[in-house]
Amino acid sequence: MAPDNHHDRLPNFHDKYGTPILLSGATFCLAIWAYAATQIGIEWNLSLVGRVIPKDWRSQ
């Protein structure tokens, strides 16, 4: 019985289309997150300027 030679096989679906599908999916995901982070009005509170600092509770 001859040893299996993996170099002689024909390319399957994943060999032909795997990388483009992966890249397009990653691009789509990043685009959706970029839209969500910039356009839907989420208040991220990243600025330290004007941040409200609570007073100590019952400090007398």
C-alpha distance matrix in Angstrom:
0.0 3.8 6.6 9.1 11.9 15.1 17.3 16.3 17.4 20.8 23.6 24.7 28.3 28.4 27.2 29.8 32.7 32.3 34.5 37.3 37.5 37.6 40.3 42.3 42.3 43.4 46.1 47.4 47.5 49.4 51.8 52.6 53.3 55.4 57.4 57.9 59.0 61.5 62.8 63.3 66.0 64.5 66.9 64.8 67.8 66.4 69.8 71.8 75.0 77.1 75.0 77.1 77.4 78.6 81.8 81.8 82.4 86.0 86.9 90.7
3.8 0.0 3.8 6.5 8.6 12.1 13.9 13.1 14.7 18.2 21.1 22.5 26.2 26.2 24.7 27.2 30.3 29.9 31.8 34.7 35.2 35.3 37.8 39.9 40.1 41.1 43.7 45.1 45.4 47.1 49.5 50.5 51.2 53.1 55.2 55.9 56.9 59.2 60.6 61.3 64.0 62.6 65.0 62.8 65.7 64.2 67.6 69.6 72.7 74.9 73.0 75.2 75.6 77.0 80.2 80.3 81.1 84.7 85.5 89.2
6.6 3.8 0.0 3.8 6.3 9.5 11.8 11.9 13.3 17.1 19.3 20.8 24.4 23.9 22.3 25.2 28.1 27.3 29.1 32.2 32.7 32.5 34.9 37.3 37.4 38.1 40.8 42.4 42.5 44.1 46.6 47.6 48.1 50.1 52.3 52.9 53.7 56.2 57.7 58.3 61.0 59.5 61.7 59.5 62.3 60.8 64.1 66.1 69.2 71.4 69.5 71.7 72.0 73.4 76.6 76.7 77.5 81.2 81.9 85.6
9.1 6.5 3.8 0.0 3.8 6.2 9.1 9.2 9.9 13.6 15.7 17.0 20.6 20.2 18.7 21.6 24.4 23.7 25.6 28.6 29.0 28.9 31.4 33.7 33.8 34.7 37.3 38.8 39.0 40.7 43.1 44.1 44.8 46.7 48.8 49.4 50.4 52.8 54.2 54.9 57.6 56.2 58.5 56.4 59.3 57.8 61.2 63.3 66.4 68.6 66.6 68.9 69.3 70.8 74.0 74.2 75.0 78.7 79.4 83.2
11.9 8.6 6.3 3.8 0.0 3.8 5.5 6.1 7.8 11.5 13.6 15.6 19.2 18.8 16.7 19.4 22.5 22.0 23.6 26.5 27.3 27.3 29.5 31.8 32.3 33.1 35.5 37.2 37.6 39.1 41.4 42.7 43.4 45.1 47.3 48.2 49.1 51.2 52.7 53.6 56.4 55.1 57.4 55.2 58.2 56.6 59.8 62.0 65.0 67.3 65.5 67.9 68.5 70.1 73.4 73.7 74.7 78.4 79.1 82.9
15.1 12.1 9.5 6.2 3.8 0.0 3.8 5.5 5.8 9.2 10.5 12.4 15.8 15.1 13.0 15.9 18.9 18.2 19.8 22.8 23.6 23.5 25.8 28.1 28.5 29.3 31.8 33.4 33.9 35.4 37.6 39.0 39.7 41.4 43.5 44.4 45.3 47.5 48.9 49.8 52.6 51.3 53.7 51.6 54.6 53.0 56.3 58.6 61.5 63.8 62.0 64.5 65.1 66.7 70.1 70.5 71.5 75.2 75.9 79.7
17.3 13.9 11.8 9.1 5.5 3.8 0.0 3.8 5.7 8.4 9.7 12.6 16.0 15.5 12.6 15.0 18.3 18.1 19.2 22.0 23.3 23.5 25.2 27.6 28.5 29.3 31.3 33.2 34.0 35.2 37.3 39.0 39.8 41.2 43.3 44.5 45.4 47.3 48.8 50.0 52.7 51.7 54.0 51.9 54.9 53.2 56.3 58.7 61.5 63.9 62.4 64.9 65.7 67.5 70.9 71.5 72.6 76.4 76.9 80.7
16.3 13.1 11.9 9.2 6.1 5.5 3.8 0.0 3.8 6.6 9.3 12.2 15.8 16.2 13.6 15.3 18.9 19.3 20.9 23.2 24.4 25.1 27.0 28.9 29.9 31.1 33.0 34.6 35.7 37.2 39.0 40.5 41.7 43.1 45.0 46.3 47.4 49.2 50.4 51.6 54.5 53.6 56.1 54.2 57.4 55.8 58.9 61.4 64.1 66.4 65.0 67.5 68.4 70.2 73.6 74.2 75.3 79.0 79.7 83.5
17.4 14.7 13.3 9.9 7.8 5.8 5.7 3.8 0.0 3.8 6.5 8.7 12.5 13.1 11.0 12.9 16.2 16.7 18.8 21.0 21.7 22.6 24.8 26.5 27.3 28.8 30.8 32.1 33.1 34.9 36.6 38.0 39.2 40.8 42.5 43.7 45.0 46.9 48.0 48.9 52.0 51.1 53.8 52.0 55.2 53.8 57.1 59.7 62.4 64.5 63.0 65.4 66.4 68.0 71.5 72.2 73.1 76.8 77.6 81.5
20.8 18.2 17.1 13.6 11.5 9.2 8.4 6.6 3.8 0.0 3.8 6.3 9.9 11.3 9.2 10.1 13.6 14.7 16.9 18.6 19.4 20.8 22.9 24.2 25.2 27.0 28.7 29.9 31.2 33.1 34.5 35.9 37.4 38.9 40.4 41.8 43.2 45.0 45.8 46.8 50.0 49.4 52.2 50.6 53.9 52.6 55.9 58.6 61.2 63.2 61.8 64.3 65.5 67.2 70.7 71.6 72.4 76.2 77.1 80.9
23.6 21.1 19.3 15.7 13.6 10.5 9.7 9.3 6.5 3.8 0.0 3.8 6.9 7.8 5.5 6.4 9.9 11.0 13.2 14.8 15.7 17.1 19.1 20.4 21.5 23.2 24.9 26.1 27.5 29.3 30.7 32.1 33.6 35.1 36.6 38.0 39.5 41.2 42.1 43.1 46.2 45.6 48.4 46.9 50.2 48.9 52.1 54.9 57.4 59.5 58.1 60.6 61.8 63.6 67.1 68.1 69.0 72.7 73.6 77.4
24.7 22.5 20.8 17.0 15.6 12.4 12.6 12.2 8.7 6.3 3.8 0.0 3.8 5.5 5.3 6.3 8.6 9.6 12.6 14.1 14.0 15.6 18.1 19.0 19.6 21.7 23.6 24.4 25.6 27.8 29.2 30.2 31.9 33.6 34.9 36.1 37.8 39.6 40.3 41.1 44.3 43.6 46.6 45.2 48.6 47.6 50.9 53.7 56.3 58.1 56.6 59.0 60.2 61.8 65.4 66.3 67.0 70.8 71.8 75.6
28.3 26.2 24.4 20.6 19.2 15.8 16.0 15.8 12.5 9.9 6.9 3.8 0.0 3.8 5.5 5.2 5.9 7.2 10.6 11.4 10.8 12.9 15.5 15.9 16.4 18.8 20.6 21.0 22.4 24.8 25.9 26.8 28.7 30.5 31.6 32.7 34.6 36.4 36.9 37.6 40.9 40.4 43.4 42.2 45.7 44.8 48.2 51.1 53.5 55.3 53.8 56.2 57.6 59.1 62.7 63.8 64.5 68.2 69.3 73.1
28.4 26.2 23.9 20.2 18.8 15.1 15.5 16.2 13.1 11.3 7.8 5.5 3.8 0.0 3.8 5.4 5.3 4.5 8.0 9.8 9.2 10.2 13.1 14.2 14.4 16.4 18.6 19.3 20.3 22.5 24.1 25.0 26.5 28.3 29.8 30.8 32.4 34.4 35.2 36.0 39.1 38.3 41.1 39.7 43.1 42.0 45.4 48.2 50.8 52.6 51.1 53.4 54.7 56.3 59.9 60.8 61.6 65.3 66.3 70.1
27.2 24.7 22.3 18.7 16.7 13.0 12.6 13.6 11.0 9.2 5.5 5.3 5.5 3.8 0.0 3.8 5.9 5.8 7.9 10.1 10.9 11.7 13.9 15.5 16.4 17.9 19.8 21.1 22.3 24.0 25.6 27.0 28.4 29.9 31.6 32.9 34.2 36.0 37.0 38.1 41.1 40.4 43.1 41.4 44.8 43.4 46.7 49.4 52.0 54.0 52.7 55.2 56.4 58.2 61.7 62.7 63.7 67.4 68.3 72.1
29.8 27.2 25.2 21.6 19.4 15.9 15.0 15.3 12.9 10.1 6.4 6.3 5.2 5.4 3.8 0.0 3.8 6.1 7.9 8.6 9.8 11.8 13.3 14.2 15.8 17.7 18.9 20.1 21.8 23.5 24.6 26.2 28.0 29.2 30.6 32.2 33.8 35.2 36.0 37.2 40.4 40.0 42.9 41.5 44.9 43.7 46.8 49.7 52.1 54.1 52.9 55.5 57.0 58.8 62.4 63.6 64.6 68.4 69.2 73.0
32.7 30.3 28.1 24.4 22.5 18.9 18.3 18.9 16.2 13.6 9.9 8.6 5.9 5.3 5.9 3.8 0.0 3.8 5.8 5.6 6.1 8.6 10.2 10.7 12.1 14.3 15.5 16.4 18.2 20.1 21.1 22.6 24.4 25.7 27.0 28.6 30.2 31.7 32.4 33.5 36.7 36.4 39.3 38.1 41.6 40.5 43.7 46.7 49.0 50.8 49.7 52.2 53.8 55.6 59.2 60.5 61.4 65.2 66.1 69.9
32.3 29.9 27.3 23.7 22.0 18.2 18.1 19.3 16.7 14.7 11.0 9.6 7.2 4.5 5.8 6.1 3.8 0.0 3.8 5.7 5.4 6.1 8.7 10.1 10.6 12.3 14.3 15.4 16.5 18.4 20.0 21.3 22.7 24.3 25.9 27.1 28.5 30.3 31.3 32.3 35.3 34.6 37.4 35.9 39.3 38.2 41.5 44.3 46.8 48.7 47.3 49.8 51.2 52.9 56.5 57.7 58.6 62.3 63.2 67.0
34.5 31.8 29.1 25.6 23.6 19.8 19.2 20.9 18.8 16.9 13.2 12.6 10.6 8.0 7.9 7.9 5.8 3.8 0.0 3.8 5.5 5.1 6.1 8.5 9.8 10.5 12.1 14.1 15.3 16.4 18.2 20.0 21.2 22.3 24.2 25.7 26.8 28.4 29.7 31.0 33.9 33.2 35.8 34.2 37.5 36.0 39.2 42.0 44.4 46.5 45.3 48.0 49.4 51.4 55.0 56.2 57.3 61.1 61.8 65.6
37.3 34.7 32.2 28.6 26.5 22.8 22.0 23.2 21.0 18.6 14.8 14.1 11.4 9.8 10.1 8.6 5.6 5.7 3.8 0.0 3.8 5.4 5.1 6.0 8.4 9.9 10.4 12.1 14.1 15.3 16.2 18.2 20.0 20.8 22.3 24.2 25.5 26.8 27.7 29.2 32.3 32.0 34.8 33.4 36.9 35.6 38.6 41.7 43.9 45.8 44.9 47.6 49.2 51.2 54.9 56.4 57.5 61.3 62.0 65.8
37.5 35.2 32.7 29.0 27.3 23.6 23.3 24.4 21.7 19.4 15.7 14.0 10.8 9.2 10.9 9.8 6.1 5.4 5.5 3.8 0.0 3.8 5.5 5.2 6.0 8.5 9.8 10.5 12.1 14.2 15.2 16.5 18.3 19.8 21.0 22.5 24.2 25.7 26.4 27.5 30.7 30.3 33.2 32.1 35.6 34.7 37.9 41.0 43.2 45.0 43.8 46.3 47.9 49.7 53.4 54.8 55.7 59.4 60.4 64.1
37.6 35.3 32.5 28.9 27.3 23.5 23.5 25.1 22.6 20.8 17.1 15.6 12.9 10.2 11.7 11.8 8.6 6.1 5.1 5.4 3.8 0.0 3.8 5.6 5.2 6.2 8.6 9.9 10.6 12.3 14.2 15.5 16.6 18.2 20.0 21.2 22.4 24.3 25.5 26.5 29.4 28.6 31.4 29.8 33.3 32.1 35.4 38.3 40.7 42.6 41.3 43.8 45.2 47.1 50.7 52.0 52.9 56.7 57.6 61.3
40.3 37.8 34.9 31.4 29.5 25.8 25.2 27.0 24.8 22.9 19.1 18.1 15.5 13.1 13.9 13.3 10.2 8.7 6.1 5.1 5.5 3.8 0.0 3.8 5.4 5.1 6.1 8.5 9.8 10.5 12.1 14.3 15.4 16.2 18.2 19.9 20.9 22.3 23.6 25.2 28.0 27.4 30.1 28.5 31.9 30.5 33.6 36.6 38.8 40.9 39.8 42.6 44.2 46.2 49.9 51.4 52.5 56.3 57.0 60.7
42.3 39.9 37.3 33.7 31.8 28.1 27.6 28.9 26.5 24.2 20.4 19.0 15.9 14.2 15.5 14.2 10.7 10.1 8.5 6.0 5.2 5.6 3.8 0.0 3.8 5.5 5.0 6.1 8.6 9.9 10.4 12.3 14.3 15.2 16.4 18.3 19.8 21.0 21.8 23.2 26.3 26.2 29.1 28.0 31.6 30.6 33.6 36.9 38.9 40.6 39.7 42.3 44.2 46.2 49.9 51.5 52.6 56.3 57.2 60.9
42.3 40.1 37.4 33.8 32.3 28.5 28.5 29.9 27.3 25.2 21.5 19.6 16.4 14.4 16.4 15.8 12.1 10.6 9.8 8.4 6.0 5.2 5.4 3.8 0.0 3.8 5.4 5.1 6.1 8.6 9.8 10.7 12.4 14.1 15.4 16.5 18.3 20.1 20.8 21.7 24.8 24.3 27.3 26.2 29.8 29.0 32.3 35.4 37.6 39.2 38.0 40.4 42.1 43.9 47.6 49.1 50.0 53.7 54.7 58.4
43.4 41.1 38.1 34.7 33.1 29.3 29.3 31.1 28.8 27.0 23.2 21.7 18.8 16.4 17.9 17.7 14.3 12.3 10.5 9.9 8.5 6.2 5.1 5.5 3.8 0.0 3.8 5.4 5.1 6.1 8.5 10.0 10.6 12.1 14.2 15.3 16.3 18.2 19.6 20.8 23.5 22.7 25.3 23.8 27.3 26.2 29.4 32.5 34.8 36.6 35.3 37.9 39.5 41.4 45.1 46.6 47.7 51.4 52.2 56.0
46.1 43.7 40.8 37.3 35.5 31.8 31.3 33.0 30.8 28.7 24.9 23.6 20.6 18.6 19.8 18.9 15.5 14.3 12.1 10.4 9.8 8.6 6.1 5.0 5.4 3.8 0.0 3.8 5.4 5.2 6.1 8.7 10.0 10.4 12.2 14.2 15.2 16.4 17.6 19.3 22.1 21.8 24.5 23.3 26.8 25.7 28.6 31.9 33.9 35.7 34.8 37.6 39.5 41.6 45.3 47.1 48.2 52.0 52.7 56.3
47.4 45.1 42.4 38.8 37.2 33.4 33.2 34.6 32.1 29.9 26.1 24.4 21.0 19.3 21.1 20.1 16.4 15.4 14.1 12.1 10.5 9.9 8.5 6.1 5.1 5.4 3.8 0.0 3.8 5.5 5.1 6.2 8.7 9.8 10.6 12.3 14.2 15.5 16.0 17.2 20.3 20.3 23.4 22.7 26.3 25.7 28.8 32.2 34.0 35.5 34.6 37.1 39.1 41.0 44.8 46.5 47.5 51.2 52.1 55.8
47.5 45.4 42.5 39.0 37.6 33.9 34.0 35.7 33.1 31.2 27.5 25.6 22.4 20.3 22.3 21.8 18.2 16.5 15.3 14.1 12.1 10.6 9.8 8.6 6.1 5.1 5.4 3.8 0.0 3.8 5.4 5.2 6.3 8.6 10.0 10.6 12.2 14.3 15.3 16.0 18.9 18.2 21.1 20.1 23.8 23.2 26.5 29.7 31.9 33.3 32.0 34.4 36.2 38.0 41.7 43.4 44.3 48.0 48.9 52.6
49.4 47.1 44.1 40.7 39.1 35.4 35.2 37.2 34.9 33.1 29.3 27.8 24.8 22.5 24.0 23.5 20.1 18.4 16.4 15.3 14.2 12.3 10.5 9.9 8.6 6.1 5.2 5.5 3.8 0.0 3.8 5.5 5.1 6.0 8.5 9.8 10.4 12.1 13.8 15.2 17.7 17.0 19.5 18.2 21.7 20.7 23.9 27.1 29.1 30.8 29.8 32.5 34.4 36.4 40.2 41.9 43.1 46.8 47.5 51.2
51.8 49.5 46.6 43.1 41.4 37.6 37.3 39.0 36.6 34.5 30.7 29.2 25.9 24.1 25.6 24.6 21.1 20.0 18.2 16.2 15.2 14.2 12.1 10.4 9.8 8.5 6.1 5.1 5.4 3.8 0.0 3.8 5.5 5.1 6.1 8.5 9.8 10.6 11.5 13.3 16.2 16.3 19.2 18.5 22.1 21.4 24.3 27.8 29.4 30.9 30.2 32.8 35.1 37.2 40.9 43.0 44.1 47.7 48.5 52.1
52.6 50.5 47.6 44.1 42.7 39.0 39.0 40.5 38.0 35.9 32.1 30.2 26.8 25.0 27.0 26.2 22.6 21.3 20.0 18.2 16.5 15.5 14.3 12.3 10.7 10.0 8.7 6.2 5.2 5.5 3.8 0.0 3.8 5.5 5.1 6.1 8.5 10.0 10.3 11.0 14.2 14.2 17.4 17.1 20.9 20.8 23.9 27.4 29.0 30.1 29.2 31.5 33.7 35.5 39.3 41.2 42.1 45.7 46.8 50.3
53.3 51.2 48.1 44.8 43.4 39.7 39.8 41.7 39.2 37.4 33.6 31.9 28.7 26.5 28.4 28.0 24.4 22.7 21.2 20.0 18.3 16.6 15.4 14.3 12.4 10.6 10.0 8.7 6.3 5.1 5.5 3.8 0.0 3.8 5.4 5.0 6.0 8.5 9.9 10.6 13.0 12.1 14.9 14.0 17.7 17.5 20.7 24.0 25.9 27.2 26.0 28.4 30.5 32.3 36.1 38.0 38.9 42.6 43.5 47.1
55.4 53.1 50.1 46.7 45.1 41.4 41.2 43.1 40.8 38.9 35.1 33.6 30.5 28.3 29.9 29.2 25.7 24.3 22.3 20.8 19.8 18.2 16.2 15.2 14.1 12.1 10.4 9.8 8.6 6.0 5.1 5.5 3.8 0.0 3.8 5.5 5.2 6.2 8.2 10.2 12.2 12.0 14.4 13.6 17.1 16.5 19.3 22.8 24.4 25.8 25.2 27.9 30.2 32.3 36.1 38.2 39.5 43.1 43.8 47.3
57.4 55.2 52.3 48.8 47.3 43.5 43.3 45.0 42.5 40.4 36.6 34.9 31.6 29.8 31.6 30.6 27.0 25.9 24.2 22.3 21.0 20.0 18.2 16.4 15.4 14.2 12.2 10.6 10.0 8.5 6.1 5.1 5.4 3.8 0.0 3.8 5.5 5.4 5.5 7.4 10.2 10.9 14.0 14.2 17.7 17.8 20.4 24.1 25.2 26.2 25.7 28.2 30.8 32.8 36.6 38.9 39.9 43.4 44.3 47.8
57.9 55.9 52.9 49.4 48.2 44.4 44.5 46.3 43.7 41.8 38.0 36.1 32.7 30.8 32.9 32.2 28.6 27.1 25.7 24.2 22.5 21.2 19.9 18.3 16.5 15.3 14.2 12.3 10.6 9.8 8.5 6.1 5.0 5.5 3.8 0.0 3.8 5.6 5.7 5.6 8.3 8.1 11.5 11.8 15.5 16.2 19.1 22.6 24.0 24.6 23.7 25.9 28.3 30.0 33.8 36.0 36.8 40.3 41.4 44.9
59.0 56.9 53.7 50.4 49.1 45.3 45.4 47.4 45.0 43.2 39.5 37.8 34.6 32.4 34.2 33.8 30.2 28.5 26.8 25.5 24.2 22.4 20.9 19.8 18.3 16.3 15.2 14.2 12.2 10.4 9.8 8.5 6.0 5.2 5.5 3.8 0.0 3.8 6.2 6.9 7.9 6.9 9.4 8.8 12.5 12.6 15.6 19.1 20.6 21.6 20.7 23.1 25.6 27.6 31.3 33.6 34.7 38.2 39.1 42.6
61.5 59.2 56.2 52.8 51.2 47.5 47.3 49.2 46.9 45.0 41.2 39.6 36.4 34.4 36.0 35.2 31.7 30.3 28.4 26.8 25.7 24.3 22.3 21.0 20.1 18.2 16.4 15.5 14.3 12.1 10.6 10.0 8.5 6.2 5.4 5.6 3.8 0.0 3.8 6.3 7.0 7.7 9.8 10.0 13.2 13.3 15.5 19.2 20.1 21.1 20.8 23.5 26.3 28.5 32.2 34.8 36.0 39.5 40.1 43.5
62.8 60.6 57.7 54.2 52.7 48.9 48.8 50.4 48.0 45.8 42.1 40.3 36.9 35.2 37.0 36.0 32.4 31.3 29.7 27.7 26.4 25.5 23.6 21.8 20.8 19.6 17.6 16.0 15.3 13.8 11.5 10.3 9.9 8.2 5.5 5.7 6.2 3.8 0.0 3.8 5.7 7.9 10.7 12.1 15.3 16.1 18.1 21.8 22.3 22.7 22.7 24.9 28.0 29.9 33.6 36.3 37.2 40.6 41.5 44.8
63.3 61.3 58.3 54.9 53.6 49.8 50.0 51.6 48.9 46.8 43.1 41.1 37.6 36.0 38.1 37.2 33.5 32.3 31.0 29.2 27.5 26.5 25.2 23.2 21.7 20.8 19.3 17.2 16.0 15.2 13.3 11.0 10.6 10.2 7.4 5.6 6.9 6.3 3.8 0.0 3.8 6.0 9.4 11.4 14.7 16.3 18.5 22.0 22.6 22.6 22.1 23.9 26.8 28.4 32.1 34.6 35.3 38.5 39.8 43.0
66.0 64.0 61.0 57.6 56.4 52.6 52.7 54.5 52.0 50.0 46.2 44.3 40.9 39.1 41.1 40.4 36.7 35.3 33.9 32.3 30.7 29.4 28.0 26.3 24.8 23.5 22.1 20.3 18.9 17.7 16.2 14.2 13.0 12.2 10.2 8.3 7.9 7.0 5.7 3.8 0.0 3.8 6.3 9.1 11.8 13.8 15.6 18.9 19.3 19.0 18.6 20.4 23.5 25.0 28.7 31.4 32.2 35.4 36.5 39.7
64.5 62.6 59.5 56.2 55.1 51.3 51.7 53.6 51.1 49.4 45.6 43.6 40.4 38.3 40.4 40.0 36.4 34.6 33.2 32.0 30.3 28.6 27.4 26.2 24.3 22.7 21.8 20.3 18.2 17.0 16.3 14.2 12.1 12.0 10.9 8.1 6.9 7.7 7.9 6.0 3.8 0.0 3.8 6.0 9.2 11.3 13.8 16.9 17.9 17.7 16.7 18.4 21.1 22.6 26.4 28.8 29.6 32.9 34.0 37.4
66.9 65.0 61.7 58.5 57.4 53.7 54.0 56.1 53.8 52.2 48.4 46.6 43.4 41.1 43.1 42.9 39.3 37.4 35.8 34.8 33.2 31.4 30.1 29.1 27.3 25.3 24.5 23.4 21.1 19.5 19.2 17.4 14.9 14.4 14.0 11.5 9.4 9.8 10.7 9.4 6.3 3.8 0.0 3.8 5.8 8.5 10.5 13.4 14.4 14.0 12.9 14.7 17.5 19.2 23.0 25.5 26.5 29.9 30.8 34.1
64.8 62.8 59.5 56.4 55.2 51.6 51.9 54.2 52.0 50.6 46.9 45.2 42.2 39.7 41.4 41.5 38.1 35.9 34.2 33.4 32.1 29.8 28.5 28.0 26.2 23.8 23.3 22.7 20.1 18.2 18.5 17.1 14.0 13.6 14.2 11.8 8.8 10.0 12.1 11.4 9.1 6.0 3.8 0.0 3.8 5.6 8.6 11.5 13.2 13.7 12.2 14.4 16.7 18.8 22.5 24.9 26.2 29.7 30.3 33.8
67.8 65.7 62.3 59.3 58.2 54.6 54.9 57.4 55.2 53.9 50.2 48.6 45.7 43.1 44.8 44.9 41.6 39.3 37.5 36.9 35.6 33.3 31.9 31.6 29.8 27.3 26.8 26.3 23.8 21.7 22.1 20.9 17.7 17.1 17.7 15.5 12.5 13.2 15.3 14.7 11.8 9.2 5.8 3.8 0.0 3.8 5.7 8.0 9.8 10.1 8.3 10.8 13.1 15.5 19.2 21.7 23.3 26.8 27.1 30.5
66.4 64.2 60.8 57.8 56.6 53.0 53.2 55.8 53.8 52.6 48.9 47.6 44.8 42.0 43.4 43.7 40.5 38.2 36.0 35.6 34.7 32.1 30.5 30.6 29.0 26.2 25.7 25.7 23.2 20.7 21.4 20.8 17.5 16.5 17.8 16.2 12.6 13.3 16.1 16.3 13.8 11.3 8.5 5.6 3.8 0.0 3.8 6.6 9.1 10.7 9.4 12.6 14.5 17.3 20.9 23.2 25.2 28.7 28.7 32.0
69.8 67.6 64.1 61.2 59.8 56.3 56.3 58.9 57.1 55.9 52.1 50.9 48.2 45.4 46.7 46.8 43.7 41.5 39.2 38.6 37.9 35.4 33.6 33.6 32.3 29.4 28.6 28.8 26.5 23.9 24.3 23.9 20.7 19.3 20.4 19.1 15.6 15.5 18.1 18.5 15.6 13.8 10.5 8.6 5.7 3.8 0.0 3.8 5.4 7.6 7.3 11.0 13.1 16.5 19.7 22.3 24.7 28.0 27.6 30.7
71.8 69.6 66.1 63.3 62.0 58.6 58.7 61.4 59.7 58.6 54.9 53.7 51.1 48.2 49.4 49.7 46.7 44.3 42.0 41.7 41.0 38.3 36.6 36.9 35.4 32.5 31.9 32.2 29.7 27.1 27.8 27.4 24.0 22.8 24.1 22.6 19.1 19.2 21.8 22.0 18.9 16.9 13.4 11.5 8.0 6.6 3.8 0.0 3.8 6.3 5.6 9.1 10.5 14.1 17.0 19.5 22.2 25.4 24.6 27.7
75.0 72.7 69.2 66.4 65.0 61.5 61.5 64.1 62.4 61.2 57.4 56.3 53.5 50.8 52.0 52.1 49.0 46.8 44.4 43.9 43.2 40.7 38.8 38.9 37.6 34.8 33.9 34.0 31.9 29.1 29.4 29.0 25.9 24.4 25.2 24.0 20.6 20.1 22.3 22.6 19.3 17.9 14.4 13.2 9.8 9.1 5.4 3.8 0.0 3.8 5.6 9.0 11.1 14.7 17.3 20.3 23.0 25.9 25.0 27.7
77.1 74.9 71.4 68.6 67.3 63.8 63.9 66.4 64.5 63.2 59.5 58.1 55.3 52.6 54.0 54.1 50.8 48.7 46.5 45.8 45.0 42.6 40.9 40.6 39.2 36.6 35.7 35.5 33.3 30.8 30.9 30.1 27.2 25.8 26.2 24.6 21.6 21.1 22.7 22.6 19.0 17.7 14.0 13.7 10.1 10.7 7.6 6.3 3.8 0.0 3.8 6.3 9.1 12.4 14.9 18.3 20.7 23.4 22.8 25.4
75.0 73.0 69.5 66.6 65.5 62.0 62.4 65.0 63.0 61.8 58.1 56.6 53.8 51.1 52.7 52.9 49.7 47.3 45.3 44.9 43.8 41.3 39.8 39.7 38.0 35.3 34.8 34.6 32.0 29.8 30.2 29.2 26.0 25.2 25.7 23.7 20.7 20.8 22.7 22.1 18.6 16.7 12.9 12.2 8.3 9.4 7.3 5.6 5.6 3.8 0.0 3.8 6.3 9.7 12.7 15.8 18.1 21.1 20.7 23.7
77.1 75.2 71.7 68.9 67.9 64.5 64.9 67.5 65.4 64.3 60.6 59.0 56.2 53.4 55.2 55.5 52.2 49.8 48.0 47.6 46.3 43.8 42.6 42.3 40.4 37.9 37.6 37.1 34.4 32.5 32.8 31.5 28.4 27.9 28.2 25.9 23.1 23.5 24.9 23.9 20.4 18.4 14.7 14.4 10.8 12.6 11.0 9.1 9.0 6.3 3.8 0.0 3.8 6.3 9.4 12.7 14.7 17.6 17.5 20.5
77.4 75.6 72.0 69.3 68.5 65.1 65.7 68.4 66.4 65.5 61.8 60.2 57.6 54.7 56.4 57.0 53.8 51.2 49.4 49.2 47.9 45.2 44.2 44.2 42.1 39.5 39.5 39.1 36.2 34.4 35.1 33.7 30.5 30.2 30.8 28.3 25.6 26.3 28.0 26.8 23.5 21.1 17.5 16.7 13.1 14.5 13.1 10.5 11.1 9.1 6.3 3.8 0.0 3.8 6.6 9.4 12.0 15.0 14.5 17.7
78.6 77.0 73.4 70.8 70.1 66.7 67.5 70.2 68.0 67.2 63.6 61.8 59.1 56.3 58.2 58.8 55.6 52.9 51.4 51.2 49.7 47.1 46.2 46.2 43.9 41.4 41.6 41.0 38.0 36.4 37.2 35.5 32.3 32.3 32.8 30.0 27.6 28.5 29.9 28.4 25.0 22.6 19.2 18.8 15.5 17.3 16.5 14.1 14.7 12.4 9.7 6.3 3.8 0.0 3.8 6.6 8.4 11.6 11.7 15.0
81.8 80.2 76.6 74.0 73.4 70.1 70.9 73.6 71.5 70.7 67.1 65.4 62.7 59.9 61.7 62.4 59.2 56.5 55.0 54.9 53.4 50.7 49.9 49.9 47.6 45.1 45.3 44.8 41.7 40.2 40.9 39.3 36.1 36.1 36.6 33.8 31.3 32.2 33.6 32.1 28.7 26.4 23.0 22.5 19.2 20.9 19.7 17.0 17.3 14.9 12.7 9.4 6.6 3.8 0.0 3.8 6.2 8.6 8.1 11.3
81.8 80.3 76.7 74.2 73.7 70.5 71.5 74.2 72.2 71.6 68.1 66.3 63.8 60.8 62.7 63.6 60.5 57.7 56.2 56.4 54.8 52.0 51.4 51.5 49.1 46.6 47.1 46.5 43.4 41.9 43.0 41.2 38.0 38.2 38.9 36.0 33.6 34.8 36.3 34.6 31.4 28.8 25.5 24.9 21.7 23.2 22.3 19.5 20.3 18.3 15.8 12.7 9.4 6.6 3.8 0.0 3.8 6.3 5.7 9.4
82.4 81.1 77.5 75.0 74.7 71.5 72.6 75.3 73.1 72.4 69.0 67.0 64.5 61.6 63.7 64.6 61.4 58.6 57.3 57.5 55.7 52.9 52.5 52.6 50.0 47.7 48.2 47.5 44.3 43.1 44.1 42.1 38.9 39.5 39.9 36.8 34.7 36.0 37.2 35.3 32.2 29.6 26.5 26.2 23.3 25.2 24.7 22.2 23.0 20.7 18.1 14.7 12.0 8.4 6.2 3.8 0.0 3.8 5.6 9.1
86.0 84.7 81.2 78.7 78.4 75.2 76.4 79.0 76.8 76.2 72.7 70.8 68.2 65.3 67.4 68.4 65.2 62.3 61.1 61.3 59.4 56.7 56.3 56.3 53.7 51.4 52.0 51.2 48.0 46.8 47.7 45.7 42.6 43.1 43.4 40.3 38.2 39.5 40.6 38.5 35.4 32.9 29.9 29.7 26.8 28.7 28.0 25.4 25.9 23.4 21.1 17.6 15.0 11.6 8.6 6.3 3.8 0.0 3.8 6.1
86.9 85.5 81.9 79.4 79.1 75.9 76.9 79.7 77.6 77.1 73.6 71.8 69.3 66.3 68.3 69.2 66.1 63.2 61.8 62.0 60.4 57.6 57.0 57.2 54.7 52.2 52.7 52.1 48.9 47.5 48.5 46.8 43.5 43.8 44.3 41.4 39.1 40.1 41.5 39.8 36.5 34.0 30.8 30.3 27.1 28.7 27.6 24.6 25.0 22.8 20.7 17.5 14.5 11.7 8.1 5.7 5.6 3.8 0.0 3.8
90.7 89.2 85.6 83.2 82.9 79.7 80.7 83.5 81.5 80.9 77.4 75.6 73.1 70.1 72.1 73.0 69.9 67.0 65.6 65.8 64.1 61.3 60.7 60.9 58.4 56.0 56.3 55.8 52.6 51.2 52.1 50.3 47.1 47.3 47.8 44.9 42.6 43.5 44.8 43.0 39.7 37.4 34.1 33.8 30.5 32.0 30.7 27.7 27.7 25.4 23.7 20.5 17.7 15.0 11.3 9.4 9.1 6.1 3.8 0.0
